[in-house]
């Protein structure tokens, strides 16, 4: 089995064991270093205790100021050195003359030590000095007489054991600690490797790398924009198509989604934990169809992904088709109405009522011109004017009076909507009123339309005296797929209206009474503000 084919569990076990072994070596070095420091501190305290014992001996204090007092001091000090296990004890007077020393030949000679200075200023301390026989820990203690005057210094030196000797003394502890550490390290390495294998879905490293390359290539090749975030809202995937659609440069991976796209609704999926499919959104001057779903791992949400398409051209085409449809519908209604008028004129002529026929023609022409002029004056958008003309003529065919409120006025649209959105809103609401009035037995059937543009808000009101709706039906009106038309309905029209109003931060109010009629009131902000939505 070569290295590439070695299972990830064994790779991780070996790697983890290597890390544990390396950590054990570092810990061993630190442990030994700490043991050496503790040994130095122990020997330093021992040297100071021995030095204080010597400095307080009456014999030492009384003979230190004598000319050849070492004859009395040397035997006593050497006895103490032997008992305490010190390597040497040196007693100096204030002239640095030795009054005790392991070597009798050094008695009476002057010491030239470099670290003795502070001791002659009544300081007690410990130093470490390296000499010919090894490194020694030395304790310095001043000698004071009965008048509390310094008369000399005691120096006690103890050789520091070698590192090997310290390790021999601690070998049992080192073996136990090393064995326990290796045991737990091996167990931990095996458990870690098993968990990593589980987290990587039993995939080997080269398989994971292959999947990553394939995933990246797939994302970049797709014709849809793809954005993925983790549960901290950081971007993990942002393919090239998404950059093209959103007109972004550079690599936003790793940045917060709010920093790159402040208006993004992708973080909402993390909180709601529910997918959102095929939602139409407007990003600046583009219309996109977005699907946003949470990313689940073992039942927990670890992120969210959005897949979206640029539907701007398709929407524009739909607008054109919608306009053509409305235009064709208006022409059909106008053609049918003209045929009825021609039949009327022909009947009057056959009855030899020529003057009445001319009066009828003039009257019809004036009414048509008046309606067109009125709508053109009130509604400044041609697509909506054509829509309303078509609906008025269709209402005439059905025996329904479609009336535009004389106070209606429309010159500009809310900033978040366009003519296509208004065609969908007005077209669907009026068609719903036609359906509600179709089987109504009222003698007078009417649809009242009111459009009003204010500096802050835009108002739309559609009222009819049709069949109306029950209180049980009202809460479900804007649900996708819900319809009150039975097999004749799709449940899409009011859902689209709801989506458009929600996009514009508007408000919908519905009032309906069975057998009396329905009123739809829509309020849209003209300054981009927010108006809460509701249904009454």
Phi, psi and omega per residue, in radians:
X1 nan 2.098 3.122
X2 -1.444 3.086 -3.053
X3 -1.124 -0.642 -3.097
X4 -1.187 -0.585 -3.088
X5 -1.499 -0.176 -3.129
X6 -1.083 2.248 -3.126
X7 -1.010 2.617 -3.097
X8 -1.079 -0.536 -3.129
X9 -1.086 -0.757 -3.134
X10 -1.257 -0.641 3.084
X11 -1.049 -0.828 -3.122
X12 -1.173 -0.606 3.108
X13 -1.128 -0.803 3.137
X14 -1.128 -0.767 3.134
X15 -1.094 -0.782 -3.136
X16 -1.138 -0.691 3.102
X17 -1.097 -0.709 3.090
X18 -1.067 -0.716 3.108
X19 -1.122 -0.755 3.127
X20 -1.094 -0.758 3.139
X21 -1.100 -0.749 3.100
X22 -1.087 -0.763 3.109
X23 -1.109 -0.625 3.123
X24 -1.133 -0.714 3.120
X25 -1.129 -0.788 3.103
X26 -1.071 -0.756 3.110
X27 -1.106 -0.655 3.105
X28 -1.092 -0.771 3.130
X29 -1.101 -0.771 3.128
X30 -1.111 -0.711 -3.131
X31 -1.100 -0.796 3.133
X32 -1.122 -0.736 3.092
X33 -1.040 -0.732 3.113
X34 -1.152 -0.653 3.108
X35 -1.115 -0.672 3.104
X36 -1.132 -0.743 3.113
X37 -1.100 -0.726 3.117
X38 -1.134 -0.647 3.101
X39 -1.143 -0.716 3.079
X40 -1.048 -0.784 -3.133
X41 -1.114 -0.703 3.124
X42 -1.104 -0.833 -3.134
X43 -1.162 -0.613 3.101
X44 -1.098 -0.772 3.104
X45 -1.117 -0.689 3.108
X46 -1.108 -0.719 3.135
X47 -1.131 -0.719 3.126
X48 -1.133 -0.715 3.130
X49 -1.097 -0.775 3.137
X50 -1.120 -0.735 -3.123
X51 -1.113 -0.712 3.128
X52 -1.153 -0.634 3.109
X53 -1.052 -0.788 3.132
X54 -1.166 -0.733 -3.087
X55 -1.136 -0.417 -3.101
X56 -1.648 0.011 3.119
X57 -1.228 2.227 3.105
X58 -1.018 -0.636 -3.123
X59 -1.091 -0.769 3.135
X60 -1.121 -0.774 -3.111
X61 -1.138 -0.643 -3.066
X62 -1.383 -0.569 -3.074
X63 -1.691 -0.111 -3.078
X64 -1.195 -0.479 -3.112
X65 -1.615 -0.004 3.073
X66 -1.408 2.728 -3.042
X67 -1.130 -0.752 3.121
X68 -2.182 0.831 -3.067
X69 -1.251 -0.149 -3.131
X70 -1.148 -0.349 3.110
X71 -1.068 -0.600 3.113
X72 -1.544 -0.572 -3.046
X73 -1.375 -0.729 -3.030
X74 -0.962 -0.866 -3.101
X75 -1.069 -0.726 -3.100
X76 -1.155 -0.781 -3.108
X77 -1.147 -0.715 3.133
X78 -1.127 -0.612 3.094
X79 -1.119 -0.755 3.112
X80 -1.132 -0.673 3.134
X81 -1.074 -0.730 -3.125
X82 -1.168 -0.767 -3.118
X83 -1.103 -0.732 -3.066
X84 -1.522 -0.096 3.089
X85 1.297 0.403 3.100
X86 -1.388 2.661 3.135
X87 -1.443 -0.556 3.019
X88 -2.802 2.626 3.027
X89 -2.303 2.155 -3.126
X90 -2.066 2.251 3.074
X91 -1.934 2.184 -3.124
X92 -2.064 2.505 2.971
X93 -1.522 -3.029 -3.056
X94 -1.213 -0.253 3.061
X95 -1.652 0.162 3.095
X96 1.178 0.441 3.083
X97 -1.498 2.320 -3.086
X98 -1.319 2.209 3.079
X99 -1.923 -0.102 2.969
X100 -2.687 2.616 -3.127
X101 -2.975 2.562 3.106
X102 -1.018 -0.486 3.117
X103 -1.812 2.106 -3.117
X104 -1.065 -0.472 -3.110
X105 -1.136 -0.405 -3.111
X106 -1.488 -0.134 -3.140
X107 -1.130 2.353 3.131
X108 1.477 -0.056 3.113
X109 -1.612 2.890 -3.101
X110 -1.665 2.324 3.109
X111 -1.423 2.431 3.130
X112 -2.020 0.484 -3.131
X113 -1.092 2.533 -3.089
X114 -1.600 -0.247 -3.083
X115 -1.927 0.363 -3.094
X116 -1.660 -0.241 -3.021
X117 -0.899 -0.962 -3.098
X118 -1.038 -0.487 -3.120
X119 -1.149 -0.533 3.116
X120 -1.383 0.028 3.040
X121 -1.978 0.540 3.053
X122 1.150 0.596 3.105
X123 -1.894 2.420 3.021
X124 -1.870 2.315 -3.086
X125 -2.847 3.048 -3.126
X126 -2.217 2.419 3.049
X127 -2.307 2.909 3.062
X128 -2.114 2.180 -3.092
X129 -2.258 2.453 3.133
X130 -1.779 2.140 -3.113
X131 -2.153 -2.877 -3.075
X132 -1.220 -0.553 -3.086
X133 -1.685 0.026 3.113
X134 2.326 -3.045 3.134
X135 -1.519 2.259 -3.093
X136 -2.099 2.506 3.003
X137 -1.660 2.150 -3.017
X138 -2.066 2.280 3.085
X139 -1.880 2.318 -3.110
X140 -2.002 2.258 3.116
X141 -2.405 2.264 3.100
X142 -1.282 2.632 3.081
X143 -1.815 2.170 -3.099
X144 -1.996 2.507 3.085
X145 -1.548 -3.012 -3.100
X146 -1.160 -0.431 3.123
X147 -1.544 0.226 3.141
X148 1.036 0.614 3.051
X149 -1.885 2.436 -3.119
X150 -1.306 2.274 -3.138
X151 -2.091 -0.080 3.125
X152 3.084 -2.952 -3.094
X153 -2.465 2.460 3.021
X154 -1.884 2.291 3.092
X155 -2.094 2.120 3.115
X156 -2.009 2.177 -3.135
X157 -2.036 2.347 3.096
X158 -2.257 2.171 -3.126
X159 -1.173 2.340 3.116
X160 -1.389 2.256 3.125
X161 -1.086 2.682 3.096
X162 -1.211 2.848 3.123
X163 -1.030 -0.680 3.133
X164 -1.107 -0.720 3.115
X165 -1.121 -0.706 3.118
X166 -1.111 -0.721 3.132
X167 -1.133 -0.652 3.099
X168 -1.104 -0.684 3.140
X169 -1.186 -0.468 -3.100
X170 -1.854 0.261 -3.007
X171 -1.100 -0.627 3.127
X172 -1.123 -0.805 3.122
X173 -1.101 -0.712 -3.135
X174 -1.134 -0.691 -3.140
X175 -1.140 -0.766 -3.120
X176 -1.141 -0.830 -3.136
X177 -1.091 -0.765 3.139
X178 -1.089 -0.733 -3.124
X179 -1.138 -0.791 -3.140
X180 -1.118 -0.754 -3.141
X181 -1.089 -0.780 3.135
X182 -1.133 -0.693 -3.132
X183 -1.073 -0.895 -3.138
X184 -1.205 -0.569 3.105
X185 -1.117 -0.756 3.124
X186 -1.150 -0.754 3.117
X187 -1.099 -0.795 3.122
X188 -1.096 -0.676 3.125
X189 -1.106 -0.728 -3.134
X190 -1.174 -0.750 3.119
X191 -1.142 -0.713 3.109
X192 -1.092 -0.769 3.132
X193 -1.092 -0.700 3.133
X194 -1.143 -0.697 3.130
X195 -1.181 -0.720 3.111
X196 -1.100 -0.708 3.099
X197 -1.064 -0.698 3.119
X198 -1.174 -0.766 -3.123
X199 -1.151 -0.475 -3.141
X200 -1.667 0.318 3.067
X201 0.975 0.721 3.082
X202 1.088 0.393 3.140
X203 -1.600 2.553 3.059
X204 -1.465 2.789 -3.096
X205 -0.964 -0.735 -3.121
X206 -1.200 -0.503 3.079
X207 -1.248 -0.669 3.096
X208 -1.117 -0.771 3.105
X209 -1.070 -0.696 3.117
X210 -1.132 -0.746 3.113
X211 -1.091 -0.710 3.139
X212 -1.095 -0.772 3.126
X213 -1.115 -0.778 -3.139
X214 -1.125 -0.729 -3.135
X215 -1.102 -0.790 -3.136
X216 -1.084 -0.766 3.132
X217 -1.121 -0.684 3.137
X218 -1.133 -0.811 3.139
X219 -1.045 -0.736 -3.093
X220 -1.247 -0.467 -3.098
X221 -1.483 -0.262 -3.076
X222 -1.222 2.628 -3.139
X223 -1.576 0.100 3.076
X224 -1.933 2.599 3.040
X225 -1.317 2.400 -3.122
X226 -2.267 2.208 3.062
X227 -2.284 2.250 3.088
X228 -2.197 2.505 3.098
X229 -2.257 2.757 3.044
X230 -1.609 -3.044 -3.079
X231 -1.311 -0.039 3.016
X232 -1.769 0.203 3.113
X233 1.192 0.319 3.070
X234 -1.544 2.447 -3.109
X235 -1.272 2.224 3.089
X236 -1.925 -0.457 3.108
X237 -2.404 2.332 3.086
X238 -2.656 1.610 -3.015
X239 -1.343 3.008 -3.044
X240 -1.139 -0.628 3.137
X241 -1.116 -0.640 3.085
X242 -1.117 -0.681 3.098
X243 -1.122 -0.697 3.128
X244 -1.124 -0.794 -3.099
X245 -1.136 -0.722 -3.071
X246 -1.616 -0.009 3.119
X247 0.938 1.060 3.114
X248 -2.079 2.557 3.088
X249 -2.015 2.763 3.117
X250 1.427 -3.136 -3.124
X251 -1.876 1.904 -3.119
X252 -1.466 0.047 -3.106
X253 -1.017 2.329 -3.130
X254 1.663 -0.293 3.135
X255 -1.508 2.833 3.079
X256 -1.235 2.474 -3.126
X257 -1.110 -0.575 3.105
X258 -1.206 -0.508 3.114
X259 -1.224 -0.633 -3.109
X260 -1.530 -0.772 -3.129
X261 -2.285 1.525 -3.076
X262 -1.015 -0.524 -3.084
X263 -1.627 0.146 -3.093
X264 -1.138 2.434 3.096
X265 -1.759 0.149 -3.126
X266 -1.083 -0.693 3.109
X267 -1.075 -0.386 3.125
X268 -1.061 -0.547 -3.127
X269 -1.138 -0.570 3.124
X270 -1.120 -0.616 -3.112
X271 -1.453 -0.794 -3.095
X272 -1.326 -0.442 3.112
X273 1.050 0.465 3.126
X274 -2.289 2.472 3.121
X275 -1.292 2.688 3.066
X276 -2.190 2.048 -3.030
X277 -1.852 2.419 2.925
X278 0.909 0.920 3.084
X279 -1.704 2.254 3.127
X280 -1.459 2.259 -3.111
X281 -2.305 2.683 3.098
X282 -1.957 2.109 3.086
X283 -2.001 1.806 -3.064
X284 0.967 -1.967 -3.105
X285 -1.808 0.304 -3.134
X286 -2.101 2.612 3.094
X287 -1.963 2.159 -3.109
X288 -2.140 2.617 3.053
X289 -1.850 2.033 -2.958
X290 -2.033 2.458 2.970
X291 -2.151 2.194 -3.094
X292 -2.183 2.209 -3.107
X293 -2.339 2.577 3.069
X294 -1.331 2.658 3.068
X295 -1.765 2.076 -3.068
X296 -1.906 2.377 3.014
X297 -2.307 2.039 -3.103
X298 0.947 0.671 3.083
X299 1.469 -0.102 3.132
X300 -1.883 2.552 -3.136
X301 -1.431 2.109 3.129
X302 -1.920 -0.039 3.141
X303 2.948 -2.933 3.132
X304 -2.622 2.665 -3.132
X305 -2.313 2.464 3.101
X306 -2.085 2.300 3.040
X307 -2.079 2.175 -3.062
X308 -2.475 2.704 -3.136
X309 -2.169 2.559 3.054
X310 -1.396 1.946 -3.119
X311 -1.854 0.322 -3.073
X312 -1.059 -0.907 -3.121
X313 -1.118 -0.713 3.135
X314 -1.117 -0.686 3.131
X315 -1.161 -0.721 3.104
X316 -1.089 -0.698 3.086
X317 -1.113 -0.706 3.113
X318 -1.105 -0.665 3.100
X319 -1.076 -0.755 3.139
X320 -1.115 -0.754 3.135
X321 -1.130 -0.696 3.105
X322 -1.087 -0.736 3.108
X323 -1.100 -0.709 3.103
X324 -1.123 -0.716 -3.139
X325 -1.082 -0.803 3.134
X326 -1.137 -0.643 3.123
X327 -1.134 -0.762 3.113
X328 -1.099 -0.729 3.130
X329 -1.090 -0.738 3.122
X330 -1.124 -0.716 3.111
X331 -1.127 -0.704 3.134
X332 -1.086 -0.808 3.123
X333 -1.108 -0.716 -3.135
X334 -1.143 -0.698 3.120
X335 -1.099 -0.751 3.135
X336 -1.121 -0.705 -3.136
X337 -1.155 -0.711 3.140
X338 -1.152 -0.624 3.093
X339 -1.105 -0.722 3.095
X340 -1.083 -0.727 -3.140
X341 -1.162 -0.682 3.113
X342 -1.121 -0.684 3.094
X343 -1.086 -0.684 3.120
X344 -1.119 -0.819 3.134
X345 -1.070 -0.747 -3.136
X346 -1.092 -0.694 3.124
X347 -1.125 -0.711 3.127
X348 -1.142 -0.669 3.135
X349 -1.159 -0.733 3.125
X350 -1.105 -0.511 3.092
X351 -1.469 0.112 -3.127
X352 1.008 0.666 3.059
X353 -1.889 1.134 -3.060
X354 -1.094 -0.748 -3.117
X355 -1.123 -0.707 3.116
X356 -1.142 -0.605 3.111
X357 -1.127 -0.765 3.111
X358 -1.122 -0.739 3.117
X359 -1.045 -0.718 -3.136
X360 -1.119 -0.727 3.132
X361 -1.115 -0.825 3.138
X362 -1.073 -0.731 -3.123
X363 -1.118 -0.798 3.132
X364 -1.078 -0.734 3.141
X365 -1.112 -0.757 3.140
X366 -1.138 -0.689 3.124
X367 -1.113 -0.714 -3.138
X368 -1.139 -0.782 3.139
X369 -1.133 -0.688 3.138
X370 -1.124 -0.755 3.133
X371 -1.096 -0.811 -3.124
X372 -1.120 -0.754 -3.129
X373 -1.139 -0.708 -3.139
X374 -1.116 -0.815 3.136
X375 -1.123 -0.714 3.136
X376 -1.115 -0.642 3.132
X377 -1.258 -0.637 -3.093
X378 -1.480 -0.683 -3.082
X379 -1.938 1.996 -3.029
X380 -1.550 -0.010 -3.124
X381 -1.843 2.100 -3.015
X382 -1.072 -0.683 -3.093
X383 -1.104 -0.682 3.127
X384 -1.293 -0.607 3.070
X385 -1.073 -0.805 3.106
X386 -1.085 -0.709 3.113
X387 -1.040 -0.852 -3.093
X388 -1.160 -0.661 3.081
X389 -1.061 -0.767 3.137
X390 -1.100 -0.722 -3.124
X391 -1.202 -0.637 3.112
X392 -1.102 -0.785 -3.115
X393 -1.185 -0.642 3.109
X394 -1.178 -0.643 3.083
X395 -1.093 -0.669 3.104
X396 -1.051 -0.707 3.111
X397 -1.081 -0.669 -3.058
X398 -1.524 0.009 -3.108
X399 1.320 0.484 -3.130
X400 -2.035 2.232 3.105
X401 -1.466 1.949 3.065
X402 -1.710 1.934 -3.011
X403 -2.028 2.260 3.049
X404 -1.613 2.177 -3.124
X405 -1.002 2.315 -3.114
X406 -1.086 -0.361 3.110
X407 -1.515 -0.002 -3.126
X408 -1.164 2.504 3.094
X409 -2.741 2.342 3.135
X410 -2.521 2.086 3.124
X411 -2.123 -0.672 3.137
X412 -2.353 2.845 -3.085
X413 -1.869 2.784 3.027
X414 -0.987 2.618 -3.011
X415 -1.103 -0.419 -3.081
X416 -1.663 0.023 -3.108
X417 -2.179 2.852 3.087
X418 -2.309 -3.094 -3.085
X419 -1.074 -0.635 3.140
X420 -1.062 -0.727 3.114
X421 -1.073 -0.716 -3.132
X422 -1.230 -0.589 3.061
X423 -1.082 -0.732 3.126
X424 -1.132 -0.790 -3.098
X425 -1.093 -1.005 -3.068
X426 -1.164 -0.741 -3.109
X427 -1.055 -0.817 -3.107
X428 -1.213 -0.709 -3.132
X429 -1.143 -0.728 3.137
X430 -1.190 -0.699 3.110
X431 -1.110 -0.674 3.074
X432 -1.078 -0.665 3.110
X433 -1.177 -0.692 3.077
X434 -1.001 -0.789 -3.109
X435 -1.139 -0.707 -3.140
X436 -1.146 -0.460 -3.099
X437 -1.654 -0.132 -3.011
X438 -1.044 -0.819 -3.100
X439 -1.844 0.310 -3.127
X440 -1.355 2.344 -3.102
X441 -1.516 0.073 -3.128
X442 -1.090 2.514 3.096
X443 -1.184 -0.716 -3.135
X444 -1.915 2.043 3.114
X445 -1.906 2.302 -3.101
X446 -2.481 2.698 2.973
X447 -2.265 2.128 -3.103
X448 -1.877 2.189 -3.084
X449 -2.032 2.264 -3.139
X450 -2.293 2.150 3.093
X451 -2.177 2.181 -3.092
X452 -2.443 2.204 3.124
X453 -1.834 2.075 3.055
X454 -1.931 2.920 3.112
X455 -1.020 -0.591 -3.066
X456 -1.837 -0.521 -3.056
X457 -2.393 2.780 3.065
X458 -2.123 2.248 -3.058
X459 -1.957 2.364 3.018
X460 -2.246 2.284 3.098
X461 -2.392 2.187 3.098
X462 -2.113 2.090 -3.118
X463 -2.180 2.438 3.049
X464 -2.434 2.877 3.086
X465 -1.939 0.770 -3.086
X466 -1.489 -2.665 -3.009
X467 -1.213 -0.443 -3.117
X468 1.299 3.124 -3.117
X469 -2.351 2.739 3.135
X470 -1.492 2.888 3.106
X471 -1.120 -0.508 3.115
X472 -1.232 -0.499 -3.110
X473 -1.409 -0.567 -3.013
X474 -0.994 -0.776 -3.094
X475 -1.116 -0.296 -3.060
X476 -1.812 0.071 -2.996
X477 -0.971 -0.720 -2.974
X478 -1.692 0.165 3.068
X479 -1.325 2.389 -3.135
X480 -1.125 2.219 3.122
X481 1.614 -0.171 3.129
X482 -1.490 2.328 -3.136
X483 -2.542 2.600 3.056
X484 -1.770 0.101 -3.070
X485 -1.708 0.063 -3.113
X486 1.155 -2.334 -3.123
X487 -1.214 -0.306 -3.127
X488 -1.398 -0.225 -3.061
X489 -1.876 2.759 3.116
X490 -1.939 -0.301 -3.106
X491 1.288 0.385 -3.093
X492 -1.862 -0.633 -3.001
X493 -0.969 -1.003 -3.113
X494 -1.187 -0.515 3.060
X495 -1.106 -0.733 3.102
X496 -1.133 -0.731 3.114
X497 -1.064 -0.778 3.128
X498 -1.040 -0.744 3.135
X499 -1.105 -0.726 -3.131
X500 -1.149 -0.786 3.141
X501 -1.136 -0.663 3.099
X502 -1.134 -0.691 3.105
X503 -1.061 -0.618 -3.107
X504 -1.578 0.117 -3.115
X505 1.023 0.689 -3.110
X506 -1.741 -2.948 -3.040
X507 -2.411 2.397 3.100
X508 -2.060 2.316 3.055
X509 -2.219 2.282 -3.104
X510 -2.162 2.219 3.032
X511 -2.136 2.237 -3.087
X512 -2.592 2.456 3.085
X513 -2.269 2.187 3.142
X514 -0.989 2.254 3.119
X515 1.465 -0.136 -3.098
X516 -2.043 -0.546 3.103
X517 2.371 -3.090 -3.053
X518 -2.441 2.514 3.050
X519 -2.187 2.156 2.998
X520 -1.803 2.148 3.100
X521 -2.090 2.095 -3.132
X522 -2.022 2.311 3.101
X523 -2.164 2.187 -3.077
X524 -2.163 2.386 3.110
X525 -1.289 2.398 3.100
X526 -1.625 -0.181 -3.098
X527 -1.999 0.293 3.102
X528 1.408 0.118 3.136
X529 -1.309 -3.111 -3.083
X530 -1.971 2.283 3.047
X531 -2.122 2.141 -3.064
X532 -1.136 2.551 -3.046
X533 -1.708 2.567 3.094
X534 -2.863 2.968 3.103
X535 -2.316 2.168 3.105
X536 -1.861 nan nan
